[in-house]
């Protein structure tokens, strides 16, 4: 079982529009409503793969009730933590060329009692988990050190932790040695305090995160592929993608693919790349099922292309 923790979940509405014209009335050609949040997306991808997952998340108000209903409808076990504030609602506008404009609401502010209730709920389910995936931003009311406390508690319980967050929350948690962290290129650049222009730059940044405490780094480099850096070696994976429809949740799908394939080594990296490539070719934040995957399009190598420029340099 893979346990996911999403401290700041959302109800996501995605609209496909012909073009994003500021100040004009936009008529959507398609729309979707999905339960959102990075950990929620990981659970959705794990469930789509036919694996058991439990989603721990604070939920409040009508949007929170709808998130729980949508998750249950996808075969996901929900461990809700009731909170006074309403769960946030986010909006994404997807254009035909793959450009995505997102409006993310701040979400409710959690009280100290609600924060402790969230930790207690995680502890209740941690014993049965092969992995605990802790994902996304922290809501108001939780200090940057909250993830660090969670990682420490999980390790005491014997669980392995995958952490997907950024900024002060990521840096604070590294001292507790999470088993794997999953930054994208921008988050890597922010963590090490310098721009990244090549795959080699990203590799050096990932190695630096390991000196800070990360046991392994799974770095998403967008269209350029993914890096896996750990004691077992360094690997680079990429996949051919015919058309990008939406990149919402692609990194979360990658993490789910990595964890369902064991969470270590080149085979897990290949699974991560296949899941991410499949996700960007689906609408909205739809998570890929096994039939969407194309393992034959994936290449994994220990020969990292150090001098390859990043399609989107990170600053």
C-alpha positions in Angstrom: 0.0 0.0 0.0 1.2 3.5 -0.8 0.1 6.2 1.6 -0.1 9.7 0.4 -0.2 12.9 2.4 -1.6 16.1 0.9 -1.6 18.9 3.4 -3.2 21.4 1.0 -5.6 19.5 -1.3 -7.9 21.2 -3.8 -10.9 20.8 -6.1 -9.5 21.3 -9.6 -11.5 22.6 -12.5 -9.7 22.5 -15.9 -11.1 24.3 -19.0 -9.7 23.8 -22.5 -9.9 27.1 -24.4 -9.0 27.9 -28.0 -6.8 30.8 -26.9 -6.2 32.8 -23.7 -7.2 36.4 -24.6 -7.0 38.7 -21.6 -10.1 40.8 -21.1 -12.2 38.7 -23.4 -15.0 36.2 -22.8 -13.5 32.7 -23.2 -15.7 29.8 -24.3 -14.3 26.5 -23.2 -14.4 23.6 -25.6 -14.1 21.0 -22.8 -14.0 20.9 -19.0 -13.1 18.6 -16.2 -13.4 18.5 -12.4 -10.9 16.5 -10.5 -9.7 16.1 -6.9 -6.4 17.9 -6.8 -3.2 18.3 -4.9 0.1 16.6 -5.6 -0.4 13.7 -3.1 -3.9 13.2 -4.3 -2.7 12.9 -7.9 -0.1 10.3 -6.8 -2.9 8.3 -5.2 -5.0 8.6 -8.3 -2.1 7.3 -10.5 -1.4 4.4 -8.0 -5.1 3.5 -8.1 -5.2 3.6 -11.9 -2.3 1.1 -11.8 -4.5 -1.2 -9.8 -2.6 -0.8 -6.6 -4.0 0.0 -3.1 -3.5 3.5 -1.9 -4.8 5.5 1.1 -5.0 9.3 0.8 -4.6 11.4 4.0 -5.7 15.0 3.6 -7.5 17.8 5.5 -10.9 18.4 4.1 -13.5 21.1 4.9 -16.7 22.5 3.5 -18.6 21.5 0.4 -15.4 21.4 -1.8 -13.8 19.0 0.7 -16.8 16.7 0.7 -16.7 16.7 -3.2 -13.0 15.8 -3.2 -13.7 12.9 -0.9 -16.6 11.7 -3.1 -14.5 12.0 -6.3 -11.6 10.1 -4.7 -13.8 7.3 -3.5 -15.3 7.0 -6.9 -11.8 6.2 -8.3 -11.2 3.4 -5.8 -9.1 5.4 -3.4 -9.4 4.9 0.3 -9.7 8.3 2.0 -8.5 9.1 5.5 -10.0 12.6 5.9 -9.0 15.0 8.7 -11.9 17.4 9.2 -10.9 21.1 9.3 -13.0 24.2 9.9 -11.9 26.0 6.7 -13.2 25.1 3.2 -10.9 23.1 0.9 -9.6 25.4 -1.9 -10.7 25.4 -5.5 -8.2 25.8 -8.3 -8.7 26.7 -12.0 -6.5 25.7 -14.9 -6.9 27.0 -18.5 -5.4 24.7 -21.1 -4.6 26.0 -24.7 -4.2 23.7 -27.7 -0.4 24.1 -27.9 -0.1 22.8 -24.3 0.3 26.1 -22.6 -1.4 26.0 -19.2 -2.5 28.9 -17.0 -3.2 28.0 -13.4 -5.0 30.0 -10.7 -4.3 28.3 -7.3 -6.2 29.5 -4.3 -4.4 29.7 -0.9 -6.5 27.2 0.9 -7.6 27.2 4.6 -5.4 28.0 7.6 -5.0 24.9 9.8 -5.1 25.3 13.6 -2.5 23.6 15.9 -5.1 21.0 16.8 -5.8 20.2 13.1 -2.1 20.0 12.5 -1.6 17.4 15.2 -4.7 15.5 14.0 -3.2 15.3 10.6 0.0 13.8 12.0 -2.0 11.4 14.2 -4.0 10.2 11.1 -0.7 9.6 9.2 0.7 7.6 12.1 -2.5 5.4 12.2 -2.0 4.3 8.6 1.8 4.3 8.4 2.4 0.8 9.6 0.7 -0.8 6.5 2.5 1.5 4.0 5.4 0.4 1.7 5.9 4.1 1.0 4.6 7.4 2.3 4.5 10.1 -0.3 4.3 13.6 1.2 3.5 16.0 -1.5 2.8 19.7 -2.2 2.8 23.0 -0.5 2.0 23.5 3.2 -1.2 25.3 4.0 -1.3 28.4 6.2 -0.8 27.4 9.8 1.9 24.8 9.2 5.5 25.8 9.7 8.2 24.9 7.1 9.5 22.4 9.6 6.2 20.4 9.5 7.5 18.0 6.8 10.7 17.5 8.7 8.7 16.4 11.7 6.7 14.1 9.5 9.8 12.5 8.0 11.3 11.9 11.4 8.1 10.3 12.8 7.7 8.1 9.7 11.3 6.8 9.9 10.8 6.0 13.6 7.8 3.9 12.4 9.9 2.1 9.9 8.3 3.7 6.8 10.1 5.0 3.7 9.4 8.6 2.7 9.1 10.2 -0.7 9.0 13.9 -0.5 7.8 16.3 -3.2 7.8 19.9 -2.0 10.0 22.9 -2.5 11.5 26.0 -0.9 12.0 26.2 2.9 9.9 23.1 3.5 12.2 21.0 1.3 15.4 22.4 2.8 14.1 21.9 6.4 13.1 18.3 5.7 16.5 17.3 4.2 18.1 17.1 7.6 15.8 14.2 8.4 17.1 12.2 5.4 14.0 11.5 3.3 14.4 8.4 1.2 13.7 10.2 -2.1 13.0 13.7 -3.0 11.4 14.7 -6.3 12.1 18.3 -7.4 11.6 19.7 -10.9 14.3 21.8 -12.5 13.0 25.1 -11.0 12.8 23.6 -7.5 16.4 22.2 -7.9 17.7 25.7 -8.9 15.9 27.3 -6.0 17.3 24.7 -3.6 20.9 25.2 -4.6 20.6 28.9 -5.3 21.9 29.0 -8.8 20.5 28.7 -12.4 20.6 25.4 -14.3 21.2 25.5 -18.0 22.2 21.9 -18.8 21.5 18.3 -17.7 24.9 18.4 -16.1 24.0 21.4 -14.1 20.8 19.6 -12.9 22.9 16.5 -12.0 25.3 18.6 -9.9 22.4 20.2 -8.1 20.9 16.8 -7.4 24.2 15.6 -6.0 24.2 18.7 -3.8 20.8 17.9 -2.4 22.2 14.5 -1.4 25.0 16.2 0.6 22.2 18.1 2.4 20.6 14.8 3.4 18.4 13.4 0.6 19.1 9.7 0.2 18.0 9.7 -3.5 16.9 12.4 -5.9 14.4 11.9 -8.7 14.6 15.1 -10.7 12.0 16.0 -13.3 13.5 18.0 -16.2 10.3 18.5 -18.2 10.5 17.6 -21.8 14.2 16.7 -21.4 13.6 13.7 -19.2 14.4 12.7 -15.6 17.4 12.1 -13.5 17.8 9.5 -10.7 20.8 10.0 -8.3 21.3 7.6 -5.4 23.9 5.3 -3.8 23.0 2.7 -6.4 24.1 4.9 -9.3 23.1 7.8 -11.5 20.7 7.3 -14.4 19.0 9.5 -17.0 15.7 8.6 -18.6 13.7 10.2 -21.4 10.8 9.3 -23.7 9.4 10.4 -27.0 6.1 12.3 -26.7 4.0 13.0 -29.8 1.8 15.8 -28.5 1.5 17.5 -25.2 -2.1 18.1 -24.1 -1.7 19.0 -20.4 1.2 18.8 -18.0 -1.0 19.1 -14.9 0.0 16.3 -12.6 2.6 14.8 -14.9 5.3 15.0 -12.1 2.9 13.3 -9.7 2.2 10.5 -12.2 6.0 10.1 -12.5 6.4 9.7 -8.7 3.5 7.2 -8.6 5.2 5.2 -11.4 8.5 5.3 -9.5 7.0 4.1 -6.3 4.8 1.4 -7.8 8.0 0.0 -9.5 9.8 -0.3 -6.2 11.2 3.2 -5.7 14.8 2.5 -6.6 17.0 1.7 -9.5 16.8 2.1 -13.3 13.6 0.1 -13.7 11.8 2.4 -11.3 13.1 5.4 -13.3 11.8 3.9 -16.5 8.4 3.5 -14.9 8.5 7.1 -13.8 9.4 8.4 -17.2 6.7 6.2 -18.9 4.0 7.5 -16.5 5.1 11.1 -16.9 5.1 10.9 -20.7 1.7 9.3 -20.7 0.2 11.9 -18.4 1.2 14.9 -20.6 -0.8 13.4 -23.5 -4.0 13.2 -21.4 -6.5 16.0 -20.8 -6.6 18.0 -17.6 -5.1 16.2 -14.6 -6.2 12.7 -15.8 -3.8 10.1 -14.5 -2.6 7.4 -16.9 -3.7 3.7 -16.6 -1.5 0.8 -17.7 -3.0 1.0 -21.2 -1.8 4.5 -21.6 1.8 3.6 -21.0 4.4 3.0 -23.8 7.5 1.5 -22.2 9.0 1.0 -25.7 9.3 4.8 -26.0 11.4 5.1 -22.9 15.2 5.1 -22.8 17.2 4.8 -19.6 21.0 5.1 -19.5 23.8 5.5 -17.0 25.5 7.7 -19.6 24.2 11.1 -18.6 24.2 13.7 -21.4 26.0 16.3 -19.3 26.3 19.0 -22.0 22.7 18.8 -23.2 21.0 22.2 -22.8 17.7 22.2 -21.0 14.8 23.1 -23.2 13.6 25.3 -20.4 16.6 26.5 -18.3 15.8 27.0 -14.6 16.8 30.2 -12.8 
